[in-house]
Amino acid sequence: MRIASALRPDTCINKGKYKILNVIGQLVFKGKFIEKTNIQTTNFTPGVYLIKLENGKTCEFKKIVKE
């Protein structure tokens, strides 16, 4: 998923927590989301990141590319 200034997770999880990790696994940003939440990424350095989405029962990882 390519992003510019904001990220809206495309997931089947409607409500939960997220963590954004860089390619070496360091935590860059974390927070809570509900469906259709926008996560601001304007301060992120361009590169590849992983977003971990979880709600206590389900966990998803997605690759994102900040341009």
MIBA-590127 format. One record per atom (N, C-alpha, C, CB): x negated, y, z negated; atom name; residue in one letter; residue number from 1. Coordinates in Angstrom, 3 decimals. Each point is the difference from the previous one (the first is absolute). Glycine has a CB too. Example, Ala and Ser with C-alpha at 12.3 -4.5 7.8 and 13.67 -1.06 7.14 Angstrom:
<recs>
REC         xx         yy         zz   pami   dose   fivex
REC    -13.190     -5.690     -7.800      N      a       1
REC      0.890      1.190      0.000     CA      a       1
REC     -0.900      1.200      0.000      C      a       1
REC      1.892     -1.173     -1.246     CB      a       1
REC     -1.542      2.223      1.966      N      s       2
REC     -0.820      1.190     -0.060     CA      s       2
REC      0.770      1.090     -0.730      C      s       2
REC     -1.184     -0.628      2.145     CB      s       2
</recs>
This chain:
<recs>
REC         xx         yy         zz   pami   dose   fivex
REC     -0.855     -1.160      0.000      N      m       1
REC      0.855      1.160      0.000     CA      m       1
REC     -0.909      1.233      0.000      C      m       1
REC      1.886     -1.241     -1.229     CB      m       1
REC     -1.724      2.115      2.180      N      r       2
REC     -0.791      1.238      0.068     CA      r       2
REC      0.774      1.129     -0.665      C      r       2
REC     -1.116     -0.762      2.143     CB      r       2
REC      0.395      1.592     -2.909      N      i       3
REC      0.643      1.109     -0.708     CA      i       3
REC     -0.800      1.273      0.205      C      i       3
REC      0.940     -1.586     -1.712     CB      i       3
REC     -0.272      2.721      1.560      N      a       4
REC     -0.668      1.295      0.102     CA      a       4
REC      0.012      0.703     -1.360      C      a       4
REC      0.670      0.181      2.436     CB      a       4
REC      0.488      0.306     -2.867      N      s       5
REC      0.055      0.756     -1.258     CA      s       5
REC      0.912     -0.615     -1.047      C      s       5
REC     -0.463      2.011      1.319     CB      s       5
REC      1.286     -2.973     -0.932      N      a       6
REC      0.897     -0.646     -0.967     CA      a       6
REC      0.266     -1.433      0.436      C      a       6
REC      1.070      2.219     -0.571     CB      a       6
REC     -0.778     -3.042     -0.412      N      l       7
REC      0.252     -1.416      0.225     CA      l       7
REC      1.347     -0.353     -0.595      C      l       7
REC     -2.470     -0.525     -0.015     CB      l       7
REC      3.292     -0.155      0.775      N      r       8
REC      1.264     -0.546     -0.511     CA      r       8
REC     -0.099     -1.513      0.156      C      r       8
REC      1.370      2.106      0.615     CB      r       8
REC     -1.560     -2.821     -1.728      N      p       9
REC     -0.181     -1.450      0.103     CA      p       9
REC      1.172     -0.694      0.685      C      p       9
REC     -1.370      0.102     -2.060     CB      p       9
REC      1.054     -0.954      3.024      N      d      10
REC      0.999     -0.822      0.685     CA      d      10
REC     -0.026     -1.368     -0.668      C      d      10
REC     -0.260      1.263      2.227     CB      d      10
REC      1.194     -1.485     -3.140      N      t      11
REC     -0.031     -1.201     -0.820     CA      t      11
REC      1.404     -0.454     -0.355      C      t      11
REC     -2.213      0.694     -0.910     CB      t      11
REC      2.326     -1.955      0.530      N      c      12
REC      1.288     -0.507     -0.474     CA      c      12
REC      0.177      0.283     -1.491      C      c      12
REC     -0.059     -1.792      1.763     CB      c      12
REC     -0.985      2.303     -2.414      N      i      13
REC      0.078      0.358     -1.419     CA      i      13
REC      0.629      1.388     -0.095      C      i      13
REC     -2.052     -1.420     -0.591     CB      i      13
REC      3.161      1.546     -0.110      N      n      14
REC      0.716      1.274     -0.072     CA      n      14
REC     -0.498      0.925     -1.099      C      n      14
REC      1.950     -1.182      0.896     CB      n      14
REC     -2.541      0.630     -1.938      N      k      15
REC     -0.410      0.798     -1.147     CA      k      15
REC     -1.163     -0.706     -0.676      C      k      15
REC      2.345      0.924     -0.319     CB      k      15
REC     -3.375     -0.174     -0.063      N      g      16
REC     -1.126     -0.627     -0.678     CA      g      16
REC     -1.177      0.932     -0.133      C      g      16
REC      0.757     -2.170      0.862     CB      g      16
REC     -1.935      1.572     -0.957      N      k      17
REC     -1.248      0.741     -0.143     CA      k      17
REC     -0.858     -0.234      1.234      C      k      17
REC      0.100     -0.189     -2.524     CB      k      17
REC     -0.978      1.146      2.791      N      y      18
REC     -0.951     -0.179      1.091     CA      y      18
REC     -1.391      0.396     -0.459      C      y      18
REC      1.806      0.428      1.691     CB      y      18
REC     -2.793     -1.024     -1.050      N      k      19
REC     -1.400      0.362     -0.183     CA      k      19
REC     -0.607      0.098      1.384      C      k      19
REC     -0.164     -1.140     -2.285     CB      k      19
REC     -0.642      2.163      2.499      N      i      20
REC     -0.724      0.142      1.256     CA      i      20
REC     -1.472     -0.226     -0.311      C      i      20
REC      1.717      1.636      0.976     CB      i      20
REC     -2.311     -2.584     -0.258      N      l      21
REC     -1.384     -0.405     -0.223     CA      l      21
REC     -0.828      0.287      1.244      C      l      21
REC      0.746     -1.783     -1.616     CB      l      21
REC     -2.026      2.145      1.414      N      n      22
REC     -0.878      0.156      1.159     CA      n      22
REC     -0.493     -1.383      0.426      C      n      22
REC     -0.711      2.334     -0.752     CB      n      22
REC     -0.120     -2.394      1.780      N      v      23
REC     -0.402     -1.298      0.558     CA      v      23
REC     -0.878     -0.817     -0.940      C      v      23
REC      0.148      1.027      2.238     CB      v      23
REC     -0.726     -0.412     -3.265      N      i      24
REC     -0.800     -0.774     -0.958     CA      i      24
REC      0.777     -0.286     -1.283      C      i      24
REC     -2.070      1.032      0.949     CB      i      24
REC      3.375     -0.760     -0.924      N      g      25
REC      0.862     -0.373     -1.114     CA      g      25
REC      0.135      1.013     -1.116      C      g      25
REC     -0.618     -2.246      0.549     CB      g      25
REC      0.050      3.441     -0.374      N      q      26
REC      0.114      1.035     -1.026     CA      q      26
REC      1.360      0.679      0.087      C      q      26
REC     -2.488      0.361      0.057     CB      q      26
REC      3.077     -0.104     -1.226      N      l      27
REC      1.293      0.674     -0.064     CA      l      27
REC     -0.150      1.456      0.423      C      l      27
REC      0.744     -1.548     -1.844     CB      l      27
REC      0.047      1.968      2.817      N      v      28
REC     -0.022      1.368      0.504     CA      v      28
REC      1.178      0.792     -0.556      C      v      28
REC     -1.152     -0.782      2.092     CB      v      28
REC      2.311      0.137     -2.169      N      f      29
REC      1.225      0.685     -0.420     CA      f      29
REC      1.006     -1.047     -0.442      C      f      29
REC     -0.422      1.935      1.591     CB      f      29
REC      1.280     -1.579     -2.545      N      k      30
REC      1.058     -0.922     -0.418     CA      k      30
REC      1.223      0.787     -0.416      C      k      30
REC     -1.699     -1.695     -0.738     CB      k      30
REC      2.828      1.025      0.716      N      g      31
REC      1.235      0.656     -0.391     CA      g      31
REC      1.174     -0.951      0.080      C      g      31
REC     -0.922      2.165      0.788     CB      g      31
REC      2.116     -1.598     -0.915      N      k      32
REC      1.244     -0.760      0.094     CA      k      32
REC      0.751      0.454      1.239      C      k      32
REC      0.124     -0.273     -2.519     CB      k      32
REC      0.707     -0.610      3.067      N      f      33
REC      0.781      0.364      1.175     CA      f      33
REC      1.396     -0.587     -0.090      C      f      33
REC     -2.091      0.114      1.370     CB      f      33
REC      2.991      0.536     -0.671      N      i      34
REC      1.317     -0.546      0.293     CA      i      34
REC      0.123      0.064      1.513      C      i      34
REC      1.051      0.731     -2.253     CB      i      34
REC     -0.048     -1.397      2.818      N      e      35
REC      0.073     -0.045      1.459     CA      e      35
REC     -0.029      1.401      0.601      C      e      35
REC      1.294     -2.134     -0.156     CB      e      35
REC     -1.978      2.256      1.274      N      k      36
REC     -0.159      1.244      0.746     CA      k      36
REC     -0.837      1.046     -0.728      C      k      36
REC      2.181     -0.474      1.038     CB      k      36
REC     -3.079      0.046     -1.928      N      t      37
REC     -0.937      0.900     -0.664     CA      t      37
REC     -1.130      0.334      0.963      C      t      37
REC      0.574     -0.967     -2.271     CB      t      37
REC     -0.952      2.249      2.349      N      n      38
REC     -1.171      0.411      0.767     CA      n      38
REC     -1.182      0.140     -0.944      C      n      38
REC      1.443      1.188      1.702     CB      n      38
REC     -2.570     -1.786     -1.343      N      i      39
REC     -1.232      0.094     -0.774     CA      i      39
REC     -0.923      0.944      0.754      C      i      39
REC      0.256     -2.358     -0.974     CB      i      39
REC     -0.633      3.465      0.356      N      q      40
REC     -0.855      0.987      0.651     CA      q      40
REC     -1.431     -0.522      0.114      C      q      40
REC      1.455      1.851     -0.890     CB      q      40
REC     -2.025     -1.746      2.077      N      t      41
REC     -1.352     -0.491      0.252     CA      t      41
REC     -0.901      1.091      0.576      C      t      41
REC      0.945     -2.282      0.372     CB      t      41
REC     -0.546      3.534     -0.503      N      t      42
REC     -0.769      1.093      0.596     CA      t      42
REC     -1.406      0.107     -0.579      C      t      42
REC      2.135      1.204      0.383     CB      t      42
REC     -2.345     -1.601     -1.629      N      n      43
REC     -1.321      0.105     -0.624     CA      n      43
REC     -0.857     -1.243      0.195      C      n      43
REC      1.009      1.514     -1.664     CB      n      43
REC     -0.511     -2.512      2.371      N      f      44
REC     -0.763     -1.219      0.229     CA      f      44
REC     -1.024      0.228      1.108      C      f      44
REC      1.962     -1.400     -0.749     CB      f      44
REC     -3.129      0.820      0.591      N      t      45
REC     -1.014      0.010      1.045     CA      t      45
REC      0.458     -0.942      1.114      C      t      45
REC     -1.861      0.519     -1.676     CB      t      45
REC      1.664     -0.136      2.946      N      p      46
REC      0.368     -0.921      1.075     CA      p      46
REC     -0.692     -1.349     -0.174      C      p      46
REC      0.335      1.951      1.540     CB      p      46
REC      0.406     -3.009     -1.284      N      g      47
REC     -0.557     -1.343     -0.141     CA      g      47
REC      1.089     -1.036     -0.191      C      g      47
REC     -2.058      0.984     -0.974     CB      g      47
REC      1.637     -2.180      0.587      N      v      48
REC      0.907     -1.130     -0.182     CA      v      48
REC      0.257     -0.197     -1.493      C      v      48
REC     -0.843     -1.100      2.132     CB      v      48
REC      2.099      0.861     -2.470      N      y      49
REC      0.421     -0.220     -1.384     CA      y      49
REC      0.962     -1.178     -0.042      C      y      49
REC     -0.298      2.456     -0.556     CB      y      49
REC      0.493     -2.996     -0.630      N      l      50
REC      1.028     -1.007     -0.244     CA      l      50
REC      0.999      0.587     -0.973      C      l      50
REC     -1.610     -1.918      0.422     CB      l      50
REC      2.884      1.670     -0.189      N      i      51
REC      1.015      0.394     -0.963     CA      i      51
REC      0.611     -1.278     -0.563      C      i      51
REC      0.482      2.203      1.215     CB      i      51
REC     -0.439     -2.259     -2.536      N      k      52
REC      0.599     -1.136     -0.705     CA      k      52
REC      1.336      0.464     -0.553      C      k      52
REC     -2.276     -1.005     -0.596     CB      k      52
REC      3.350      0.338      0.987      N      l      53
REC      1.354      0.322     -0.447     CA      l      53
REC      0.496     -1.153     -0.856      C      l      53
REC      0.466      1.413      2.067     CB      l      53
REC      0.040     -1.113     -3.262      N      e      54
REC      0.481     -1.070     -0.866     CA      e      54
REC      1.177      0.456     -0.847      C      e      54
REC     -2.299     -0.953     -0.050     CB      e      54
REC      3.147     -0.017     -0.299      N      n      55
REC      1.168      0.311     -0.823     CA      n      55
REC      0.148     -0.952     -1.185      C      n      55
REC      1.106      0.907      2.034     CB      n      55
REC     -2.149     -1.640     -2.373      N      g      56
REC      0.062     -0.953     -1.097     CA      g      56
REC      0.302     -1.414      0.459      C      g      56
REC      0.729      1.845     -1.446     CB      g      56
REC     -0.078     -1.983      2.588      N      k      57
REC      0.327     -1.318      0.556     CA      k      57
REC     -0.727     -0.240      1.312      C      k      57
REC      2.237      0.106     -1.102     CB      k      57
REC     -2.351      0.927      1.898      N      t      58
REC     -0.574     -0.095      1.335     CA      t      58
REC     -1.183      0.953      0.113      C      t      58
REC      2.244     -0.638      0.969     CB      t      58
REC     -3.240      0.231     -0.193      N      c      59
REC     -1.178      0.834      0.233     CA      c      59
REC     -0.314     -0.040      1.494      C      c      59
REC     -0.916     -0.448     -2.348     CB      c      59
REC      0.693      1.620      2.947      N      e      60
REC     -0.346      0.090      1.420     CA      e      60
REC     -1.241      0.863      0.156      C      e      60
REC      2.421     -0.282      0.675     CB      e      60
REC     -3.281     -0.079      0.266      N      f      61
REC     -1.135      0.819      0.385     CA      f      61
REC      0.201      0.418      1.446      C      f      61
REC     -1.550     -1.181     -1.638     CB      f      61
REC      1.210      2.433      1.942      N      k      62
REC      0.051      0.484      1.377     CA      k      62
REC     -1.258      0.823      0.260      C      k      62
REC      2.554      0.025      0.001     CB      k      62
REC     -3.080     -0.148      1.212      N      k      63
REC     -1.158      0.797      0.398     CA      k      63
REC      0.497      1.321      0.563      C      k      63
REC     -1.378     -2.079      0.481     CB      k      63
REC      0.738      3.176     -0.893      N      i      64
REC      0.338      1.311      0.552     CA      i      64
REC     -1.276      0.670      0.496      C      i      64
REC      1.994      0.219     -1.558     CB      i      64
REC     -1.867      0.578      2.592      N      v      65
REC     -1.124      0.730      0.572     CA      v      65
REC      0.321      1.482     -0.078      C      v      65
REC     -0.606     -1.923      1.553     CB      v      65
REC     -0.196      2.661     -2.305      N      k      66
REC      0.160      1.453     -0.120     CA      k      66
REC     -0.804      0.639      1.117      C      k      66
REC      0.338     -0.110     -2.531     CB      k      66
REC      0.341      0.911      3.352      N      e      67
REC     -0.674      0.648      1.140     CA      e      67
REC     -0.491      1.380     -0.365      C      e      67
REC      1.428     -1.289      1.566     CB      e      67
</recs>
